[in-house]
């Protein structure tokens, strides 16, 4: 029987059935998936802290390298430099008298002895003459005896803490005036089993 109010026969489905209510999302915090958690921004500490840590490591490495760097086994001073011109040649004989001290805790064994000369133009080196030739050089160049001490010879042994005064004689391939204008002259003593020689400069 038709519904007197709507004019639609009974039992006929409604043309506009009521839309069922949609469930509301649960209340609470939402997750923003826009940020990625696998990036350096999320995983690494601030750049300032990283730089400070790197700087601290570099300082420690530098200090360790200085401490472990091989050091000379001895020290001393170049006390007297006495040159003599070789007549007819552009060479100069030089007597170098020095103080050598063993600053290590073990015996200092002298292996080789040389001298080095630095001028404004060149650098040169010369091996020390043999100790047995000292009298001959002193006779030919008497000035070399000024302040001279006993010669330092290979195989000399210095006990820990021992100090000696010795002389070496060398010849440099420069004339006397060039030698006087030198920048420096050095005695270089190479010990056995040591990487760093003892260098005494004046």
Secondary structure as UniProt FT lines:
FT   TURN            4..6
FT   TURN            10..11
FT   TURN            15..16
FT   TURN            33..34
FT   TURN            37..38
FT   HELIX           40..43
FT   HELIX           47..68
FT   STRAND          74..85
FT   TURN            87..88
FT   STRAND          92..102
FT   STRAND          108..118
FT   STRAND          123..127
FT   HELIX           131..133
FT   HELIX           134..140
FT   HELIX           142..145
FT   TURN            146..147
FT   TURN            154..155
FT   STRAND          157..158
FT   TURN            160..161
FT   STRAND          163..172
FT   HELIX           176..180
FT   STRAND          184..191
FT   TURN            192..193
FT   STRAND          198..201
//
